[in-house]
Amino acid sequence: MRDRILVRNHGEALKPTLAVKLDDHRTSSLYIGDGLLQDTGFMAALGLPSRIAVISNQTVANLFGSCLNNLSAEHELILIGDGEEYKSLETYSQVMDELVTRQFNRDMAVVALGGGVVGDLAGFVAATYQRGVRLVQIPTTLLAQVDSALGGKTAVNHANGKNLIGAFYQPETVLIDAATLRTLPPKVFTEGLAEVIKYGVIYDPEFFAWLEDNANAVLGRETDALQFIVRRSCEIKAAVVADDEREQGQRAILNYGHTFGHALEAECGYGQLLHGEAVSIGMVMAADLATREGYCDSRTAKRIKNILAAYRLPSTPPVFDKHALLRSMAMDKKVQQGKLRFVLPKYIGSVFITGEFRLVNLHETLDAYSDLCA
């Protein structure tokens, strides 16, 4: 059965699928369904201001731009390039110039229509334009729907590290339409599954087991399977974010696989390795390090590697320079007082954050995976 959102009559408020409760009585509302962008009544009832700036790229605008006509608001489209290399200060500055030139005021809203690059950059724009304007996320990739659109992390990249320039800024609304996932190229759809699998590893062993048993349904993009993995992933992330919005503690578990993964992205060049692919490799490498440290057993590490393979995700990195990778890892946002910290698994459903590891084991992990890609 499709999990559709029913629009109420007589101007009644829409009922969100999930509501992320934040400090200071703030709430971020999530709507999850199938065909929502085509639902004229639903889109008109979102309650946006009379003027909005929609940030997107040409590919996404060609697919879903006409759906914006269903909004009860005047919208103007601002296009950015398609790819991680466009999540930059240069693109950010160009978008800001457009907002100023078009005389947008503070009573506007920014709508991010696209994947993670669009969502992260548009979120940073909303956080900083005239000291903050309303933000709506409409993620169109699996990775964005289950991860980057929810939680309030906005950023652009620096040449020396991923997401080093940004702000915490929560969207007031996140609209997730599973129908957009059927338009994705296989590789782009598959990379998002790395973040889905991550939630099972860090939080929910039953979800992990379900993913092990239902790879065919998910890879076949069956409606019920898609909506289930999106909703469960969002539920898990919402629970973690509500407890630690600004990543002062446990929210960092969401970065499982990202310390290795972000460094690989920076080392290989943004856009050469998809984010989800890098996270997949990073999860395997983190499990390898955890095994060497004695935190988890080899069976746990093998289950993680096997499920990623079942979902057609990589576990072997491209060729990398170990010392360059270590330099990139030193710029990781989890570094505290000059000490690198990792999110490491203990067993499926449980991870922890630690800066206590033997450097020789880290080098052995890097050497082992360097040999695999040589």
SULMO-V898803 format. One record per residue. N is the residue number from 0. RES is the residue in one letter. SS is DSSP state (h for helix, s for strand, l for the rest). PSI is psi in radians with two decimals (999 if undefined). D_LAST is the distance of its C-alpha to the last C-alpha in Angstrom with 1 decimal. Layout:
n = <N	N>
res = <RES	RES>
ss = <SS	SS>
psi = <PSI	PSI>
d_last = <D_LAST	D_LAST>
This chain:
n = <0	1	2	3	4	5	6	7	8	9	10	11	12	13	14	15	16	17	18	19	20	21	22	23	24	25	26	27	28	29	30	31	32	33	34	35	36	37	38	39	40	41	42	43	44	45	46	47	48	49	50	51	52	53	54	55	56	57	58	59	60	61	62	63	64	65	66	67	68	69	70	71	72	73	74	75	76	77	78	79	80	81	82	83	84	85	86	87	88	89	90	91	92	93	94	95	96	97	98	99	100	101	102	103	104	105	106	107	108	109	110	111	112	113	114	115	116	117	118	119	120	121	122	123	124	125	126	127	128	129	130	131	132	133	134	135	136	137	138	139	140	141	142	143	144	145	146	147	148	149	150	151	152	153	154	155	156	157	158	159	160	161	162	163	164	165	166	167	168	169	170	171	172	173	174	175	176	177	178	179	180	181	182	183	184	185	186	187	188	189	190	191	192	193	194	195	196	197	198	199	200	201	202	203	204	205	206	207	208	209	210	211	212	213	214	215	216	217	218	219	220	221	222	223	224	225	226	227	228	229	230	231	232	233	234	235	236	237	238	239	240	241	242	243	244	245	246	247	248	249	250	251	252	253	254	255	256	257	258	259	260	261	262	263	264	265	266	267	268	269	270	271	272	273	274	275	276	277	278	279	280	281	282	283	284	285	286	287	288	289	290	291	292	293	294	295	296	297	298	299	300	301	302	303	304	305	306	307	308	309	310	311	312	313	314	315	316	317	318	319	320	321	322	323	324	325	326	327	328	329	330	331	332	333	334	335	336	337	338	339	340	341	342	343	344	345	346	347	348	349	350	351	352	353	354	355	356	357	358	359	360	361	362	363	364	365	366	367	368	369	370	371	372	373>
res = <M	R	D	R	I	L	V	R	N	H	G	E	A	L	K	P	T	L	A	V	K	L	D	D	H	R	T	S	S	L	Y	I	G	D	G	L	L	Q	D	T	G	F	M	A	A	L	G	L	P	S	R	I	A	V	I	S	N	Q	T	V	A	N	L	F	G	S	C	L	N	N	L	S	A	E	H	E	L	I	L	I	G	D	G	E	E	Y	K	S	L	E	T	Y	S	Q	V	M	D	E	L	V	T	R	Q	F	N	R	D	M	A	V	V	A	L	G	G	G	V	V	G	D	L	A	G	F	V	A	A	T	Y	Q	R	G	V	R	L	V	Q	I	P	T	T	L	L	A	Q	V	D	S	A	L	G	G	K	T	A	V	N	H	A	N	G	K	N	L	I	G	A	F	Y	Q	P	E	T	V	L	I	D	A	A	T	L	R	T	L	P	P	K	V	F	T	E	G	L	A	E	V	I	K	Y	G	V	I	Y	D	P	E	F	F	A	W	L	E	D	N	A	N	A	V	L	G	R	E	T	D	A	L	Q	F	I	V	R	R	S	C	E	I	K	A	A	V	V	A	D	D	E	R	E	Q	G	Q	R	A	I	L	N	Y	G	H	T	F	G	H	A	L	E	A	E	C	G	Y	G	Q	L	L	H	G	E	A	V	S	I	G	M	V	M	A	A	D	L	A	T	R	E	G	Y	C	D	S	R	T	A	K	R	I	K	N	I	L	A	A	Y	R	L	P	S	T	P	P	V	F	D	K	H	A	L	L	R	S	M	A	M	D	K	K	V	Q	Q	G	K	L	R	F	V	L	P	K	Y	I	G	S	V	F	I	T	G	E	F	R	L	V	N	L	H	E	T	L	D	A	Y	S	D	L	C	A>
ss = <l	l	l	l	l	l	l	l	l	l	l	l	l	l	l	l	l	s	s	s	s	l	h	h	h	l	s	s	s	s	s	s	s	l	l	h	h	h	l	h	h	h	h	h	l	l	l	l	l	l	s	s	s	s	s	s	s	h	h	h	h	h	h	h	h	h	h	h	h	h	l	l	l	s	s	s	s	s	s	s	l	l	l	h	h	h	l	l	h	h	h	h	h	h	h	h	h	h	h	h	h	l	l	l	l	l	l	l	s	s	s	s	s	s	l	h	h	h	h	h	h	h	h	h	h	h	h	h	h	h	h	l	l	s	s	s	s	s	s	l	l	h	h	h	h	h	h	h	l	l	l	l	s	s	s	s	s	s	l	l	s	s	s	s	s	s	s	s	l	l	l	l	s	s	s	s	s	h	h	h	h	h	h	l	l	h	h	h	h	h	h	h	h	h	h	h	h	h	h	h	h	h	l	l	h	h	h	h	h	h	h	h	h	l	h	h	h	h	h	l	l	l	h	h	h	h	h	h	h	h	h	h	h	h	h	h	h	h	h	h	h	h	h	l	l	l	l	l	l	h	h	h	h	h	h	l	l	h	h	h	h	h	h	h	h	h	h	h	l	s	l	l	s	l	h	h	h	h	h	h	h	h	h	h	h	h	h	h	h	h	h	h	h	l	l	l	l	h	h	h	h	h	h	h	h	h	h	h	h	h	l	l	l	l	l	l	l	l	l	l	l	h	h	h	h	h	h	h	h	l	l	l	l	l	l	s	l	l	s	l	l	s	s	s	s	s	s	l	l	s	s	s	s	s	l	l	l	l	h	h	h	h	h	h	h	h	h	h	h	h	h	h	h	l>
psi = <2.37	2.37	1.36	2.61	2.18	2.22	2.26	2.79	2.91	0.63	0.20	2.66	2.58	2.62	2.04	2.67	-0.72	2.60	2.09	1.97	2.18	3.05	2.88	0.53	0.44	2.60	2.39	2.09	2.27	2.33	2.11	2.24	-2.95	2.04	0.28	-0.64	-0.45	-0.10	1.72	-0.76	-0.75	-0.85	-0.70	-0.42	0.09	-0.35	0.68	2.78	2.98	-0.32	2.24	2.62	2.10	2.06	2.21	-3.05	2.97	-0.67	-0.85	-0.69	-0.65	-0.62	-0.74	0.01	-0.61	-0.43	-0.38	-0.32	-0.26	-0.18	2.56	0.97	2.66	2.19	2.52	2.34	2.30	2.04	2.44	2.99	2.82	1.87	2.74	-0.53	-0.27	-0.01	1.24	2.89	-0.55	-0.83	-0.75	-0.82	-0.70	-0.71	-0.73	-0.73	-0.71	-0.76	-0.72	-0.79	-0.67	0.06	0.82	2.39	3.13	-0.26	0.29	-3.14	2.58	2.25	2.14	2.00	1.75	-2.78	-2.75	-0.65	-0.84	-0.81	-0.76	-0.80	-0.78	-0.65	-0.71	-0.66	-0.84	-0.64	-0.47	-0.31	2.13	0.70	0.33	2.13	2.98	2.55	2.28	2.27	2.22	1.45	2.41	0.01	2.77	-0.75	-0.74	-0.67	-0.63	-0.14	-1.33	-0.47	-0.30	2.30	-0.30	0.13	2.12	2.56	2.88	2.85	2.75	2.71	-0.47	0.06	2.70	2.36	0.58	-0.30	1.98	-2.88	2.72	2.09	1.97	2.39	2.52	-0.46	2.40	2.09	2.00	1.97	1.90	-0.38	-0.50	-0.43	-0.41	-0.17	-0.11	2.46	2.61	-0.76	-0.66	-0.67	-0.81	-0.65	-0.56	-0.42	-0.39	-0.74	-0.61	-0.85	-0.65	-0.72	-0.62	-0.73	-0.77	-0.30	-0.64	1.66	-0.51	-0.67	-0.73	-0.79	-0.68	-0.75	-0.67	-0.62	-0.20	0.56	-0.68	-0.72	-0.71	-0.84	-0.45	-0.03	0.72	2.43	-0.89	-0.71	-0.76	-0.84	-0.58	-0.83	-0.59	-0.83	-0.80	-0.69	-0.76	-0.67	-0.76	-0.82	-0.69	-0.72	-0.74	-0.76	-0.72	-0.55	-0.35	1.26	-0.69	0.39	0.88	-0.24	-1.84	-0.32	-0.43	-0.28	-0.39	-0.24	0.28	2.22	-0.17	-0.45	-0.87	-0.76	-0.84	-0.68	-0.69	-0.71	-0.81	-0.70	-0.69	-0.28	2.16	2.29	-0.31	-0.53	2.08	2.60	-0.82	-0.62	-0.73	-0.71	-0.70	-0.88	-0.71	-0.63	-0.70	-0.74	-0.67	-0.68	-0.64	-0.80	-0.73	-0.66	-0.76	-0.58	-0.19	0.25	-0.53	2.81	2.93	-0.47	-0.72	-0.81	-0.67	-0.69	-0.71	-0.80	-0.71	-0.71	-0.63	-0.70	-0.68	-0.51	0.33	0.61	2.59	2.66	-0.08	2.23	2.84	2.98	2.30	2.77	2.10	-0.74	-0.64	-0.68	-0.73	-0.65	-0.71	-0.71	-0.52	-0.33	0.04	2.51	-0.23	-0.11	2.27	2.25	0.70	0.13	2.15	2.38	2.58	2.67	2.03	2.47	2.54	-0.80	3.00	2.14	-0.02	2.13	2.93	2.84	2.25	2.57	0.10	1.75	2.72	2.23	-0.59	-0.61	-0.67	-0.78	-0.64	-0.68	-0.82	-0.71	-0.71	-0.73	-0.43	-0.68	-0.62	-0.55	-0.02	999>
d_last = <47.8	46.7	46.7	48.8	50.4	54.1	55.7	59.0	62.2	64.4	61.7	60.6	57.2	54.2	52.9	49.2	46.9	45.6	46.9	44.8	47.4	46.6	48.6	51.7	52.6	49.9	48.5	45.6	46.6	44.2	45.3	43.2	44.3	43.8	45.4	46.5	45.8	48.2	50.8	53.3	55.3	52.4	50.9	54.4	55.0	52.0	54.4	52.5	54.3	56.0	53.3	49.5	46.5	43.8	40.4	38.1	36.0	37.2	35.3	36.7	40.1	40.4	39.9	41.9	43.8	47.1	47.0	47.8	51.3	52.0	51.9	55.3	54.2	53.8	50.1	48.4	44.9	42.4	39.2	35.9	32.7	30.4	27.0	25.6	26.0	29.8	30.0	31.0	34.1	34.9	35.2	37.1	39.5	40.1	41.0	43.3	45.0	45.6	47.2	49.5	50.4	51.3	53.4	51.9	53.7	52.9	54.4	51.6	48.6	44.9	43.5	39.7	39.1	35.4	32.1	30.5	30.4	34.0	35.1	33.6	34.9	38.2	38.7	38.2	40.7	43.2	42.8	43.7	46.0	49.5	48.3	47.3	48.2	47.9	44.6	43.9	40.5	40.1	36.5	35.5	31.9	31.2	29.0	31.9	34.5	33.1	31.8	32.2	35.7	37.1	37.5	38.4	35.1	35.2	33.0	31.3	28.0	27.8	25.2	24.2	24.2	24.9	28.6	29.8	33.1	35.2	38.0	39.0	41.2	42.2	43.0	46.5	45.4	42.3	42.9	40.4	41.0	39.0	40.0	37.6	34.6	35.6	35.0	31.3	28.6	26.6	23.4	25.6	27.7	24.8	23.2	26.6	26.4	23.8	26.7	29.1	27.2	26.9	30.7	30.9	28.6	30.4	34.0	35.1	34.1	36.5	34.8	31.5	33.1	34.7	31.4	30.1	33.2	33.5	30.2	32.0	34.7	32.4	30.1	33.3	34.5	37.8	40.2	41.0	37.4	36.4	39.3	38.8	35.2	36.1	39.2	37.8	34.9	37.5	39.8	37.2	36.1	39.8	40.7	38.0	38.9	42.7	42.3	40.2	40.3	39.0	36.2	38.1	36.9	35.9	34.8	31.6	30.6	30.0	26.9	25.1	21.4	22.2	21.4	17.6	18.1	20.1	17.8	14.9	17.5	18.7	15.3	14.3	17.9	20.6	20.9	17.3	16.7	19.9	21.4	21.7	18.2	17.2	19.9	18.8	15.3	17.3	19.8	17.4	16.0	19.6	20.7	18.2	19.7	23.1	22.7	21.7	24.7	27.0	28.0	27.1	26.7	23.8	25.9	26.0	22.2	21.9	24.6	22.8	19.6	21.7	24.0	21.2	20.0	23.6	24.0	21.0	19.0	15.3	14.0	10.2	9.6	8.3	6.1	8.7	10.5	12.0	15.3	15.8	15.1	17.7	20.1	20.0	20.6	23.6	25.2	25.2	28.8	28.9	28.7	32.2	33.7	30.4	29.0	25.9	26.8	24.9	26.3	25.5	26.8	29.4	30.0	30.2	32.7	32.4	30.1	31.0	30.2	29.5	28.8	29.1	25.8	24.6	22.2	20.6	19.7	18.2	15.9	15.1	14.3	12.0	10.3	10.1	8.6	6.1	5.1	5.7	3.8	0.0>
